[in-house]
Amino acid sequence: MTTATERKWFEAVASLETCSLCGVYGIQVAHSNQDRGMGQKSAPWMTAALCTPEHYEIDNGKNLSRDERRALMDRAIVITHDRLIRAGKLRLA
Ligand SMILES: [Zn+2]
């Protein structure tokens, strides 16, 4: 089930349109896999705007270690949040 919060985050991240890591146009909204396991879905704000190749590399890639893939995803999420704040799409209540 998709909650209103999840939908808002999805739409905000999707609106960034370019990859938070490489800047290429055309992105997917990528979820962090970190809190998953035991059927847990990661929080909707643990998402990043990623191009398809980097999304694949972070989720399934064989070129990076698990720690490297996690670090890259964390960086992508931080950059995505920074971009959302600078764009005025993420404000404190
Ligand atoms: Zn990219």
PDB file of the backbone (N, CA, C, O) and the ligand in Angstrom, with CONECT records:
HET     ZN  A 101       1
ATOM      1  N   MET A   1       0.846  -1.200   0.000  1.00  0.00           N
ATOM      2  CA  MET A   1       0.000   0.000   0.000  1.00  0.00           C
ATOM      3  C   MET A   1       0.878   1.246   0.000  1.00  0.00           C
ATOM      4  O   MET A   1       1.884   1.319   0.707  1.00  0.00           O
ATOM      5  N   THR A   2       0.489   2.191  -0.781  1.00  0.00           N
ATOM      6  CA  THR A   2       1.226   3.438  -0.853  1.00  0.00           C
ATOM      7  C   THR A   2       0.532   4.498  -0.006  1.00  0.00           C
ATOM      8  O   THR A   2      -0.646   4.793  -0.205  1.00  0.00           O
ATOM      9  N   THR A   3       1.269   5.062   0.931  1.00  0.00           N
ATOM     10  CA  THR A   3       0.689   6.106   1.763  1.00  0.00           C
ATOM     11  C   THR A   3       0.878   7.469   1.085  1.00  0.00           C
ATOM     12  O   THR A   3       1.625   7.599   0.116  1.00  0.00           O
ATOM     13  N   ALA A   4       0.185   8.475   1.616  1.00  0.00           N
ATOM     14  CA  ALA A   4       0.316   9.836   1.075  1.00  0.00           C
ATOM     15  C   ALA A   4       1.755  10.319   1.203  1.00  0.00           C
ATOM     16  O   ALA A   4       2.268  11.002   0.317  1.00  0.00           O
ATOM     17  N   THR A   5       2.407   9.962   2.315  1.00  0.00           N
ATOM     18  CA  THR A   5       3.805  10.377   2.515  1.00  0.00           C
ATOM     19  C   THR A   5       4.698   9.749   1.460  1.00  0.00           C
ATOM     20  O   THR A   5       5.560  10.420   0.891  1.00  0.00           O
ATOM     21  N   GLU A   6       4.498   8.473   1.198  1.00  0.00           N
ATOM     22  CA  GLU A   6       5.304   7.799   0.174  1.00  0.00           C
ATOM     23  C   GLU A   6       5.090   8.438  -1.198  1.00  0.00           C
ATOM     24  O   GLU A   6       6.042   8.645  -1.950  1.00  0.00           O
ATOM     25  N   ARG A   7       3.863   8.741  -1.509  1.00  0.00           N
ATOM     26  CA  ARG A   7       3.548   9.339  -2.809  1.00  0.00           C
ATOM     27  C   ARG A   7       4.208  10.713  -2.947  1.00  0.00           C
ATOM     28  O   ARG A   7       4.751  11.042  -4.002  1.00  0.00           O
ATOM     29  N   LYS A   8       4.156  11.516  -1.872  1.00  0.00           N
ATOM     30  CA  LYS A   8       4.775  12.850  -1.907  1.00  0.00           C
ATOM     31  C   LYS A   8       6.279  12.762  -2.128  1.00  0.00           C
ATOM     32  O   LYS A   8       6.843  13.516  -2.922  1.00  0.00           O
ATOM     33  N   TRP A   9       6.928  11.835  -1.419  1.00  0.00           N
ATOM     34  CA  TRP A   9       8.373  11.676  -1.592  1.00  0.00           C
ATOM     35  C   TRP A   9       8.706  11.201  -2.992  1.00  0.00           C
ATOM     36  O   TRP A   9       9.632  11.703  -3.628  1.00  0.00           O
ATOM     37  N   PHE A  10       7.941  10.225  -3.467  1.00  0.00           N
ATOM     38  CA  PHE A  10       8.178   9.695  -4.808  1.00  0.00           C
ATOM     39  C   PHE A  10       8.083  10.824  -5.838  1.00  0.00           C
ATOM     40  O   PHE A  10       8.947  10.957  -6.705  1.00  0.00           O
ATOM     41  N   GLU A  11       7.034  11.629  -5.736  1.00  0.00           N
ATOM     42  CA  GLU A  11       6.826  12.707  -6.712  1.00  0.00           C
ATOM     43  C   GLU A  11       7.914  13.767  -6.612  1.00  0.00           C
ATOM     44  O   GLU A  11       8.379  14.268  -7.635  1.00  0.00           O
ATOM     45  N   ALA A  12       8.331  14.119  -5.386  1.00  0.00           N
ATOM     46  CA  ALA A  12       9.367  15.132  -5.211  1.00  0.00           C
ATOM     47  C   ALA A  12      10.695  14.659  -5.792  1.00  0.00           C
ATOM     48  O   ALA A  12      11.360  15.402  -6.514  1.00  0.00           O
ATOM     49  N   VAL A  13      11.083  13.421  -5.478  1.00  0.00           N
ATOM     50  CA  VAL A  13      12.360  12.893  -5.984  1.00  0.00           C
ATOM     51  C   VAL A  13      12.295  12.759  -7.504  1.00  0.00           C
ATOM     52  O   VAL A  13      13.246  13.106  -8.205  1.00  0.00           O
ATOM     53  N   ALA A  14      11.175  12.256  -8.006  1.00  0.00           N
ATOM     54  CA  ALA A  14      11.032  12.098  -9.458  1.00  0.00           C
ATOM     55  C   ALA A  14      11.137  13.444 -10.170  1.00  0.00           C
ATOM     56  O   ALA A  14      11.626  13.516 -11.298  1.00  0.00           O
ATOM     57  N   SER A  15      10.678  14.513  -9.512  1.00  0.00           N
ATOM     58  CA  SER A  15      10.689  15.839 -10.143  1.00  0.00           C
ATOM     59  C   SER A  15      12.101  16.382 -10.335  1.00  0.00           C
ATOM     60  O   SER A  15      12.289  17.343 -11.082  1.00  0.00           O
ATOM     61  N   LEU A  16      13.089  15.795  -9.683  1.00  0.00           N
ATOM     62  CA  LEU A  16      14.473  16.276  -9.833  1.00  0.00           C
ATOM     63  C   LEU A  16      15.018  15.984 -11.242  1.00  0.00           C
ATOM     64  O   LEU A  16      15.872  16.712 -11.748  1.00  0.00           O
ATOM     65  N   GLU A  17      14.525  14.934 -11.851  1.00  0.00           N
ATOM     66  CA  GLU A  17      14.763  14.612 -13.269  1.00  0.00           C
ATOM     67  C   GLU A  17      16.182  14.195 -13.642  1.00  0.00           C
ATOM     68  O   GLU A  17      16.367  13.483 -14.629  1.00  0.00           O
ATOM     69  N   THR A  18      17.195  14.623 -12.875  1.00  0.00           N
ATOM     70  CA  THR A  18      18.568  14.217 -13.212  1.00  0.00           C
ATOM     71  C   THR A  18      19.174  13.434 -12.049  1.00  0.00           C
ATOM     72  O   THR A  18      18.780  13.597 -10.894  1.00  0.00           O
ATOM     73  N   CYS A  19      20.133  12.587 -12.382  1.00  0.00           N
ATOM     74  CA  CYS A  19      20.760  11.691 -11.412  1.00  0.00           C
ATOM     75  C   CYS A  19      21.544  12.490 -10.363  1.00  0.00           C
ATOM     76  O   CYS A  19      22.296  13.403 -10.704  1.00  0.00           O
ATOM     77  N   SER A  20      21.360  12.135  -9.088  1.00  0.00           N
ATOM     78  CA  SER A  20      22.066  12.833  -8.009  1.00  0.00           C
ATOM     79  C   SER A  20      23.559  12.508  -7.987  1.00  0.00           C
ATOM     80  O   SER A  20      24.331  13.240  -7.368  1.00  0.00           O
ATOM     81  N   LEU A  21      23.980  11.440  -8.639  1.00  0.00           N
ATOM     82  CA  LEU A  21      25.400  11.077  -8.643  1.00  0.00           C
ATOM     83  C   LEU A  21      26.122  11.562  -9.895  1.00  0.00           C
ATOM     84  O   LEU A  21      27.218  12.114  -9.790  1.00  0.00           O
ATOM     85  N   CYS A  22      25.537  11.370 -11.074  1.00  0.00           N
ATOM     86  CA  CYS A  22      26.261  11.710 -12.307  1.00  0.00           C
ATOM     87  C   CYS A  22      25.624  12.832 -13.106  1.00  0.00           C
ATOM     88  O   CYS A  22      26.233  13.329 -14.053  1.00  0.00           O
ATOM     89  N   GLY A  23      24.399  13.249 -12.747  1.00  0.00           N
ATOM     90  CA  GLY A  23      23.778  14.394 -13.401  1.00  0.00           C
ATOM     91  C   GLY A  23      23.084  14.099 -14.719  1.00  0.00           C
ATOM     92  O   GLY A  23      22.544  15.008 -15.348  1.00  0.00           O
ATOM     93  N   VAL A  24      23.089  12.834 -15.149  1.00  0.00           N
ATOM     94  CA  VAL A  24      22.468  12.496 -16.421  1.00  0.00           C
ATOM     95  C   VAL A  24      20.943  12.660 -16.318  1.00  0.00           C
ATOM     96  O   VAL A  24      20.361  12.454 -15.252  1.00  0.00           O
ATOM     97  N   TYR A  25      20.317  13.025 -17.417  1.00  0.00           N
ATOM     98  CA  TYR A  25      18.867  13.204 -17.448  1.00  0.00           C
ATOM     99  C   TYR A  25      18.171  11.851 -17.539  1.00  0.00           C
ATOM    100  O   TYR A  25      18.612  10.957 -18.262  1.00  0.00           O
ATOM    101  N   GLY A  26      17.074  11.719 -16.792  1.00  0.00           N
ATOM    102  CA  GLY A  26      16.304  10.478 -16.836  1.00  0.00           C
ATOM    103  C   GLY A  26      16.642   9.631 -15.624  1.00  0.00           C
ATOM    104  O   GLY A  26      17.714   9.029 -15.563  1.00  0.00           O
ATOM    105  N   ILE A  27      15.743   9.580 -14.669  1.00  0.00           N
ATOM    106  CA  ILE A  27      16.050   8.916 -13.397  1.00  0.00           C
ATOM    107  C   ILE A  27      14.963   7.950 -12.962  1.00  0.00           C
ATOM    108  O   ILE A  27      13.838   7.964 -13.462  1.00  0.00           O
ATOM    109  N   GLN A  28      15.347   7.106 -12.004  1.00  0.00           N
ATOM    110  CA  GLN A  28      14.407   6.276 -11.272  1.00  0.00           C
ATOM    111  C   GLN A  28      14.457   6.714  -9.812  1.00  0.00           C
ATOM    112  O   GLN A  28      15.483   7.206  -9.343  1.00  0.00           O
ATOM    113  N   VAL A  29      13.368   6.539  -9.106  1.00  0.00           N
ATOM    114  CA  VAL A  29      13.361   6.794  -7.669  1.00  0.00           C
ATOM    115  C   VAL A  29      13.847   5.522  -6.987  1.00  0.00           C
ATOM    116  O   VAL A  29      13.140   4.514  -6.956  1.00  0.00           O
ATOM    117  N   ALA A  30      15.064   5.577  -6.440  1.00  0.00           N
ATOM    118  CA  ALA A  30      15.710   4.382  -5.892  1.00  0.00           C
ATOM    119  C   ALA A  30      15.561   4.356  -4.376  1.00  0.00           C
ATOM    120  O   ALA A  30      15.831   5.343  -3.692  1.00  0.00           O
ATOM    121  N   HIS A  31      15.122   3.198  -3.863  1.00  0.00           N
ATOM    122  CA  HIS A  31      14.963   3.031  -2.414  1.00  0.00           C
ATOM    123  C   HIS A  31      16.210   2.414  -1.808  1.00  0.00           C
ATOM    124  O   HIS A  31      16.862   1.569  -2.421  1.00  0.00           O
ATOM    125  N   SER A  32      16.530   2.844  -0.606  1.00  0.00           N
ATOM    126  CA  SER A  32      17.608   2.209   0.152  1.00  0.00           C
ATOM    127  C   SER A  32      17.193   0.792   0.523  1.00  0.00           C
ATOM    128  O   SER A  32      16.048   0.555   0.910  1.00  0.00           O
ATOM    129  N   ASN A  33      18.112  -0.135   0.407  1.00  0.00           N
ATOM    130  CA  ASN A  33      17.813  -1.523   0.797  1.00  0.00           C
ATOM    131  C   ASN A  33      18.186  -1.800   2.248  1.00  0.00           C
ATOM    132  O   ASN A  33      17.997  -2.908   2.750  1.00  0.00           O
ATOM    133  N   GLN A  34      18.717  -0.780   2.913  1.00  0.00           N
ATOM    134  CA  GLN A  34      19.369  -1.039   4.196  1.00  0.00           C
ATOM    135  C   GLN A  34      18.482  -1.527   5.322  1.00  0.00           C
ATOM    136  O   GLN A  34      18.884  -2.416   6.073  1.00  0.00           O
ATOM    137  N   ASP A  35      17.262  -0.963   5.464  1.00  0.00           N
ATOM    138  CA  ASP A  35      16.420  -1.412   6.583  1.00  0.00           C
ATOM    139  C   ASP A  35      15.542  -2.574   6.169  1.00  0.00           C
ATOM    140  O   ASP A  35      14.704  -3.034   6.945  1.00  0.00           O
ATOM    141  N   ARG A  36      15.728  -3.045   4.959  1.00  0.00           N
ATOM    142  CA  ARG A  36      14.891  -4.152   4.515  1.00  0.00           C
ATOM    143  C   ARG A  36      15.337  -5.456   5.153  1.00  0.00           C
ATOM    144  O   ARG A  36      16.248  -5.469   5.980  1.00  0.00           O
ATOM    145  N   GLY A  37      14.720  -6.507   4.782  1.00  0.00           N
ATOM    146  CA  GLY A  37      14.920  -7.760   5.482  1.00  0.00           C
ATOM    147  C   GLY A  37      13.814  -7.825   6.503  1.00  0.00           C
ATOM    148  O   GLY A  37      13.337  -6.785   6.957  1.00  0.00           O
ATOM    149  N   MET A  38      13.407  -8.974   6.865  1.00  0.00           N
ATOM    150  CA  MET A  38      12.283  -9.180   7.768  1.00  0.00           C
ATOM    151  C   MET A  38      11.045  -8.437   7.265  1.00  0.00           C
ATOM    152  O   MET A  38      10.252  -7.928   8.058  1.00  0.00           O
ATOM    153  N   GLY A  39      10.889  -8.380   5.956  1.00  0.00           N
ATOM    154  CA  GLY A  39       9.690  -7.793   5.363  1.00  0.00           C
ATOM    155  C   GLY A  39       9.559  -6.300   5.546  1.00  0.00           C
ATOM    156  O   GLY A  39       8.525  -5.719   5.215  1.00  0.00           O
ATOM    157  N   GLN A  40      10.604  -5.667   6.074  1.00  0.00           N
ATOM    158  CA  GLN A  40      10.535  -4.229   6.316  1.00  0.00           C
ATOM    159  C   GLN A  40      10.807  -3.463   5.025  1.00  0.00           C
ATOM    160  O   GLN A  40      11.755  -3.762   4.299  1.00  0.00           O
ATOM    161  N   LYS A  41       9.989  -2.505   4.761  1.00  0.00           N
ATOM    162  CA  LYS A  41      10.211  -1.621   3.626  1.00  0.00           C
ATOM    163  C   LYS A  41      10.972  -0.412   4.145  1.00  0.00           C
ATOM    164  O   LYS A  41      10.708   0.074   5.244  1.00  0.00           O
ATOM    165  N   SER A  42      11.923   0.074   3.344  1.00  0.00           N
ATOM    166  CA  SER A  42      12.684   1.225   3.823  1.00  0.00           C
ATOM    167  C   SER A  42      11.778   2.457   3.865  1.00  0.00           C
ATOM    168  O   SER A  42      10.783   2.526   3.144  1.00  0.00           O
ATOM    169  N   ALA A  43      12.122   3.414   4.703  1.00  0.00           N
ATOM    170  CA  ALA A  43      11.330   4.634   4.853  1.00  0.00           C
ATOM    171  C   ALA A  43      11.273   5.376   3.521  1.00  0.00           C
ATOM    172  O   ALA A  43      12.242   5.355   2.763  1.00  0.00           O
ATOM    173  N   PRO A  44      10.139   6.037   3.225  1.00  0.00           N
ATOM    174  CA  PRO A  44       9.981   6.689   1.927  1.00  0.00           C
ATOM    175  C   PRO A  44      11.005   7.798   1.673  1.00  0.00           C
ATOM    176  O   PRO A  44      11.294   8.125   0.522  1.00  0.00           O
ATOM    177  N   TRP A  45      11.555   8.376   2.747  1.00  0.00           N
ATOM    178  CA  TRP A  45      12.551   9.454   2.558  1.00  0.00           C
ATOM    179  C   TRP A  45      13.955   8.904   2.303  1.00  0.00           C
ATOM    180  O   TRP A  45      14.866   9.659   1.965  1.00  0.00           O
ATOM    181  N   MET A  46      14.128   7.589   2.464  1.00  0.00           N
ATOM    182  CA  MET A  46      15.437   6.983   2.155  1.00  0.00           C
ATOM    183  C   MET A  46      15.487   6.628   0.678  1.00  0.00           C
ATOM    184  O   MET A  46      15.678   5.473   0.299  1.00  0.00           O
ATOM    185  N   THR A  47      15.309   7.656  -0.144  1.00  0.00           N
ATOM    186  CA  THR A  47      15.252   7.459  -1.586  1.00  0.00           C
ATOM    187  C   THR A  47      16.173   8.457  -2.274  1.00  0.00           C
ATOM    188  O   THR A  47      16.475   9.524  -1.739  1.00  0.00           O
ATOM    189  N   ALA A  48      16.607   8.091  -3.458  1.00  0.00           N
ATOM    190  CA  ALA A  48      17.502   8.951  -4.224  1.00  0.00           C
ATOM    191  C   ALA A  48      17.093   8.951  -5.690  1.00  0.00           C
ATOM    192  O   ALA A  48      16.543   7.977  -6.205  1.00  0.00           O
ATOM    193  N   ALA A  49      17.377  10.073  -6.347  1.00  0.00           N
ATOM    194  CA  ALA A  49      17.191  10.169  -7.799  1.00  0.00           C
ATOM    195  C   ALA A  49      18.433   9.571  -8.454  1.00  0.00           C
ATOM    196  O   ALA A  49      19.523  10.136  -8.374  1.00  0.00           O
ATOM    197  N   LEU A  50      18.253   8.422  -9.102  1.00  0.00           N
ATOM    198  CA  LEU A  50      19.401   7.733  -9.705  1.00  0.00           C
ATOM    199  C   LEU A  50      19.107   7.364 -11.156  1.00  0.00           C
ATOM    200  O   LEU A  50      17.980   7.014 -11.506  1.00  0.00           O
ATOM    201  N   CYS A  51      20.142   7.449 -11.992  1.00  0.00           N
ATOM    202  CA  CYS A  51      20.012   6.951 -13.361  1.00  0.00           C
ATOM    203  C   CYS A  51      19.907   5.423 -13.301  1.00  0.00           C
ATOM    204  O   CYS A  51      20.278   4.804 -12.304  1.00  0.00           O
ATOM    205  N   THR A  52      19.402   4.834 -14.369  1.00  0.00           N
ATOM    206  CA  THR A  52      19.186   3.380 -14.388  1.00  0.00           C
ATOM    207  C   THR A  52      20.473   2.587 -14.154  1.00  0.00           C
ATOM    208  O   THR A  52      20.457   1.652 -13.353  1.00  0.00           O
ATOM    209  N   PRO A  53      21.605   2.922 -14.827  1.00  0.00           N
ATOM    210  CA  PRO A  53      22.824   2.125 -14.597  1.00  0.00           C
ATOM    211  C   PRO A  53      23.319   2.182 -13.151  1.00  0.00           C
ATOM    212  O   PRO A  53      23.745   1.165 -12.603  1.00  0.00           O
ATOM    213  N   GLU A  54      23.266   3.366 -12.530  1.00  0.00           N
ATOM    214  CA  GLU A  54      23.753   3.452 -11.147  1.00  0.00           C
ATOM    215  C   GLU A  54      22.777   2.797 -10.170  1.00  0.00           C
ATOM    216  O   GLU A  54      23.189   2.212  -9.168  1.00  0.00           O
ATOM    217  N   HIS A  55      21.494   2.900 -10.468  1.00  0.00           N
ATOM    218  CA  HIS A  55      20.503   2.210  -9.645  1.00  0.00           C
ATOM    219  C   HIS A  55      20.771   0.704  -9.675  1.00  0.00           C
ATOM    220  O   HIS A  55      20.752   0.037  -8.640  1.00  0.00           O
ATOM    221  N   TYR A  56      21.021   0.183 -10.882  1.00  0.00           N
ATOM    222  CA  TYR A  56      21.304  -1.252 -11.019  1.00  0.00           C
ATOM    223  C   TYR A  56      22.589  -1.629 -10.294  1.00  0.00           C
ATOM    224  O   TYR A  56      22.648  -2.634  -9.585  1.00  0.00           O
ATOM    225  N   GLU A  57      23.619  -0.804 -10.483  1.00  0.00           N
ATOM    226  CA  GLU A  57      24.919  -1.088  -9.862  1.00  0.00           C
ATOM    227  C   GLU A  57      24.802  -1.130  -8.330  1.00  0.00           C
ATOM    228  O   GLU A  57      25.390  -1.990  -7.674  1.00  0.00           O
ATOM    229  N   ILE A  58      24.035  -0.189  -7.781  1.00  0.00           N
ATOM    230  CA  ILE A  58      23.882  -0.132  -6.322  1.00  0.00           C
ATOM    231  C   ILE A  58      23.049  -1.313  -5.812  1.00  0.00           C
ATOM    232  O   ILE A  58      23.337  -1.858  -4.747  1.00  0.00           O
ATOM    233  N   ASP A  59      22.027  -1.706  -6.563  1.00  0.00           N
ATOM    234  CA  ASP A  59      21.177  -2.810  -6.110  1.00  0.00           C
ATOM    235  C   ASP A  59      21.779  -4.189  -6.392  1.00  0.00           C
ATOM    236  O   ASP A  59      21.680  -5.092  -5.561  1.00  0.00           O
ATOM    237  N   ASN A  60      22.392  -4.348  -7.541  1.00  0.00           N
ATOM    238  CA  ASN A  60      22.782  -5.691  -7.992  1.00  0.00           C
ATOM    239  C   ASN A  60      24.202  -5.789  -8.515  1.00  0.00           C
ATOM    240  O   ASN A  60      24.653  -6.868  -8.897  1.00  0.00           O
ATOM    241  N   GLY A  61      24.916  -4.654  -8.534  1.00  0.00           N
ATOM    242  CA  GLY A  61      26.186  -4.633  -9.250  1.00  0.00           C
ATOM    243  C   GLY A  61      27.235  -5.549  -8.653  1.00  0.00           C
ATOM    244  O   GLY A  61      27.269  -5.790  -7.446  1.00  0.00           O
ATOM    245  N   LYS A  62      28.097  -6.055  -9.538  1.00  0.00           N
ATOM    246  CA  LYS A  62      29.167  -6.952  -9.109  1.00  0.00           C
ATOM    247  C   LYS A  62      30.513  -6.211  -9.014  1.00  0.00           C
ATOM    248  O   LYS A  62      31.513  -6.783  -8.580  1.00  0.00           O
ATOM    249  N   ASN A  63      30.524  -4.944  -9.421  1.00  0.00           N
ATOM    250  CA  ASN A  63      31.790  -4.204  -9.474  1.00  0.00           C
ATOM    251  C   ASN A  63      32.172  -3.582  -8.134  1.00  0.00           C
ATOM    252  O   ASN A  63      33.325  -3.201  -7.932  1.00  0.00           O
ATOM    253  N   LEU A  64      31.208  -3.477  -7.219  1.00  0.00           N
ATOM    254  CA  LEU A  64      31.466  -2.832  -5.938  1.00  0.00           C
ATOM    255  C   LEU A  64      31.165  -3.803  -4.799  1.00  0.00           C
ATOM    256  O   LEU A  64      30.342  -4.709  -4.937  1.00  0.00           O
ATOM    257  N   SER A  65      31.843  -3.599  -3.679  1.00  0.00           N
ATOM    258  CA  SER A  65      31.533  -4.406  -2.496  1.00  0.00           C
ATOM    259  C   SER A  65      30.205  -3.937  -1.901  1.00  0.00           C
ATOM    260  O   SER A  65      29.688  -2.884  -2.273  1.00  0.00           O
ATOM    261  N   ARG A  66      29.664  -4.720  -0.983  1.00  0.00           N
ATOM    262  CA  ARG A  66      28.412  -4.335  -0.343  1.00  0.00           C
ATOM    263  C   ARG A  66      28.565  -3.002   0.387  1.00  0.00           C
ATOM    264  O   ARG A  66      27.679  -2.150   0.321  1.00  0.00           O
ATOM    265  N   ASP A  67      29.691  -2.823   1.085  1.00  0.00           N
ATOM    266  CA  ASP A  67      29.920  -1.569   1.806  1.00  0.00           C
ATOM    267  C   ASP A  67      30.027  -0.389   0.846  1.00  0.00           C
ATOM    268  O   ASP A  67      29.526   0.699   1.129  1.00  0.00           O
ATOM    269  N   GLU A  68      30.680  -0.610  -0.287  1.00  0.00           N
ATOM    270  CA  GLU A  68      30.804   0.474  -1.281  1.00  0.00           C
ATOM    271  C   GLU A  68      29.440   0.831  -1.859  1.00  0.00           C
ATOM    272  O   GLU A  68      29.129   2.005  -2.059  1.00  0.00           O
ATOM    273  N   ARG A  69      28.631  -0.189  -2.124  1.00  0.00           N
ATOM    274  CA  ARG A  69      27.291   0.079  -2.672  1.00  0.00           C
ATOM    275  C   ARG A  69      26.440   0.829  -1.652  1.00  0.00           C
ATOM    276  O   ARG A  69      25.696   1.741  -2.013  1.00  0.00           O
ATOM    277  N   ARG A  70      26.546   0.447  -0.382  1.00  0.00           N
ATOM    278  CA  ARG A  70      25.792   1.156   0.674  1.00  0.00           C
ATOM    279  C   ARG A  70      26.246   2.602   0.805  1.00  0.00           C
ATOM    280  O   ARG A  70      25.428   3.513   0.932  1.00  0.00           O
ATOM    281  N   ALA A  71      27.571   2.802   0.774  1.00  0.00           N
ATOM    282  CA  ALA A  71      28.118   4.156   0.908  1.00  0.00           C
ATOM    283  C   ALA A  71      27.657   5.037  -0.255  1.00  0.00           C
ATOM    284  O   ALA A  71      27.331   6.209  -0.071  1.00  0.00           O
ATOM    285  N   LEU A  72      27.635   4.452  -1.450  1.00  0.00           N
ATOM    286  CA  LEU A  72      27.203   5.202  -2.632  1.00  0.00           C
ATOM    287  C   LEU A  72      25.728   5.575  -2.521  1.00  0.00           C
ATOM    288  O   LEU A  72      25.336   6.689  -2.869  1.00  0.00           O
ATOM    289  N   MET A  73      24.912   4.639  -2.036  1.00  0.00           N
ATOM    290  CA  MET A  73      23.481   4.912  -1.876  1.00  0.00           C
ATOM    291  C   MET A  73      23.271   5.991  -0.816  1.00  0.00           C
ATOM    292  O   MET A  73      22.442   6.883  -0.996  1.00  0.00           O
ATOM    293  N   ASP A  74      24.020   5.914   0.289  1.00  0.00           N
ATOM    294  CA  ASP A  74      23.898   6.940   1.337  1.00  0.00           C
ATOM    295  C   ASP A  74      24.244   8.316   0.773  1.00  0.00           C
ATOM    296  O   ASP A  74      23.554   9.298   1.047  1.00  0.00           O
ATOM    297  N   ARG A  75      25.319   8.379  -0.017  1.00  0.00           N
ATOM    298  CA  ARG A  75      25.715   9.652  -0.608  1.00  0.00           C
ATOM    299  C   ARG A  75      24.632  10.170  -1.555  1.00  0.00           C
ATOM    300  O   ARG A  75      24.316  11.360  -1.562  1.00  0.00           O
ATOM    301  N   ALA A  76      24.075   9.271  -2.343  1.00  0.00           N
ATOM    302  CA  ALA A  76      23.024   9.662  -3.290  1.00  0.00           C
ATOM    303  C   ALA A  76      21.805  10.216  -2.548  1.00  0.00           C
ATOM    304  O   ALA A  76      21.180  11.173  -3.005  1.00  0.00           O
ATOM    305  N   ILE A  77      21.467   9.613  -1.400  1.00  0.00           N
ATOM    306  CA  ILE A  77      20.313  10.080  -0.623  1.00  0.00           C
ATOM    307  C   ILE A  77      20.594  11.468  -0.050  1.00  0.00           C
ATOM    308  O   ILE A  77      19.728  12.342  -0.094  1.00  0.00           O
ATOM    309  N   VAL A  78      21.791  11.677   0.484  1.00  0.00           N
ATOM    310  CA  VAL A  78      22.139  12.985   1.045  1.00  0.00           C
ATOM    311  C   VAL A  78      22.077  14.070  -0.040  1.00  0.00           C
ATOM    312  O   VAL A  78      21.541  15.156   0.182  1.00  0.00           O
ATOM    313  N   ILE A  79      22.634  13.755  -1.214  1.00  0.00           N
ATOM    314  CA  ILE A  79      22.631  14.728  -2.312  1.00  0.00           C
ATOM    315  C   ILE A  79      21.193  14.997  -2.761  1.00  0.00           C
ATOM    316  O   ILE A  79      20.830  16.136  -3.057  1.00  0.00           O
ATOM    317  N   THR A  80      20.384  13.943  -2.809  1.00  0.00           N
ATOM    318  CA  THR A  80      18.976  14.109  -3.195  1.00  0.00           C
ATOM    319  C   THR A  80      18.258  15.021  -2.205  1.00  0.00           C
ATOM    320  O   THR A  80      17.495  15.896  -2.617  1.00  0.00           O
ATOM    321  N   HIS A  81      18.490  14.831  -0.910  1.00  0.00           N
ATOM    322  CA  HIS A  81      17.863  15.697   0.094  1.00  0.00           C
ATOM    323  C   HIS A  81      18.335  17.142  -0.069  1.00  0.00           C
ATOM    324  O   HIS A  81      17.535  18.074   0.011  1.00  0.00           O
ATOM    325  N   ASP A  82      19.635  17.322  -0.296  1.00  0.00           N
ATOM    326  CA  ASP A  82      20.185  18.665  -0.497  1.00  0.00           C
ATOM    327  C   ASP A  82      19.511  19.339  -1.696  1.00  0.00           C
ATOM    328  O   ASP A  82      19.139  20.511  -1.627  1.00  0.00           O
ATOM    329  N   ARG A  83      19.357  18.602  -2.781  1.00  0.00           N
ATOM    330  CA  ARG A  83      18.724  19.160  -3.980  1.00  0.00           C
ATOM    331  C   ARG A  83      17.259  19.507  -3.705  1.00  0.00           C
ATOM    332  O   ARG A  83      16.774  20.539  -4.169  1.00  0.00           O
ATOM    333  N   LEU A  84      16.555  18.661  -2.961  1.00  0.00           N
ATOM    334  CA  LEU A  84      15.147  18.922  -2.650  1.00  0.00           C
ATOM    335  C   LEU A  84      15.009  20.190  -1.811  1.00  0.00           C
ATOM    336  O   LEU A  84      14.109  20.999  -2.039  1.00  0.00           O
ATOM    337  N   ILE A  85      15.914  20.359  -0.832  1.00  0.00           N
ATOM    338  CA  ILE A  85      15.867  21.546   0.032  1.00  0.00           C
ATOM    339  C   ILE A  85      16.167  22.800  -0.797  1.00  0.00           C
ATOM    340  O   ILE A  85      15.451  23.797  -0.698  1.00  0.00           O
ATOM    341  N   ARG A  86      17.223  22.748  -1.612  1.00  0.00           N
ATOM    342  CA  ARG A  86      17.592  23.904  -2.444  1.00  0.00           C
ATOM    343  C   ARG A  86      16.506  24.283  -3.433  1.00  0.00           C
ATOM    344  O   ARG A  86      16.352  25.452  -3.787  1.00  0.00           O
ATOM    345  N   ALA A  87      15.747  23.273  -3.880  1.00  0.00           N
ATOM    346  CA  ALA A  87      14.649  23.520  -4.825  1.00  0.00           C
ATOM    347  C   ALA A  87      13.372  23.976  -4.110  1.00  0.00           C
ATOM    348  O   ALA A  87      12.359  24.243  -4.755  1.00  0.00           O
ATOM    349  N   GLY A  88      13.426  24.065  -2.763  1.00  0.00           N
ATOM    350  CA  GLY A  88      12.252  24.500  -2.005  1.00  0.00           C
ATOM    351  C   GLY A  88      11.180  23.441  -1.895  1.00  0.00           C
ATOM    352  O   GLY A  88      10.041  23.743  -1.542  1.00  0.00           O
ATOM    353  N   LYS A  89      11.539  22.177  -2.200  1.00  0.00           N
ATOM    354  CA  LYS A  89      10.567  21.085  -2.158  1.00  0.00           C
ATOM    355  C   LYS A  89      10.540  20.366  -0.824  1.00  0.00           C
ATOM    356  O   LYS A  89       9.710  19.484  -0.600  1.00  0.00           O
ATOM    357  N   LEU A  90      11.459  20.749   0.069  1.00  0.00           N
ATOM    358  CA  LEU A  90      11.520  20.096   1.374  1.00  0.00           C
ATOM    359  C   LEU A  90      11.724  21.174   2.429  1.00  0.00           C
ATOM    360  O   LEU A  90      12.795  21.771   2.537  1.00  0.00           O
ATOM    361  N   ARG A  91      10.667  21.408   3.202  1.00  0.00           N
ATOM    362  CA  ARG A  91      10.728  22.470   4.199  1.00  0.00           C
ATOM    363  C   ARG A  91      10.304  21.944   5.571  1.00  0.00           C
ATOM    364  O   ARG A  91       9.516  21.005   5.677  1.00  0.00           O
ATOM    365  N   LEU A  92      10.840  22.566   6.605  1.00  0.00           N
ATOM    366  CA  LEU A  92      10.423  22.198   7.960  1.00  0.00           C
ATOM    367  C   LEU A  92       9.029  22.772   8.217  1.00  0.00           C
ATOM    368  O   LEU A  92       8.680  23.840   7.715  1.00  0.00           O
ATOM    369  N   ALA A  93       8.257  22.054   8.994  1.00  0.00           N
ATOM    370  CA  ALA A  93       6.896  22.498   9.290  1.00  0.00           C
ATOM    371  C   ALA A  93       6.924  23.719  10.195  1.00  0.00           C
ATOM    372  O   ALA A  93       5.871  24.243  10.558  1.00  0.00           O
TER     373      ALA A  93
HETATM  374 ZN    ZN A 101      23.869   8.454 -12.554  1.00  0.00          ZN2+
END
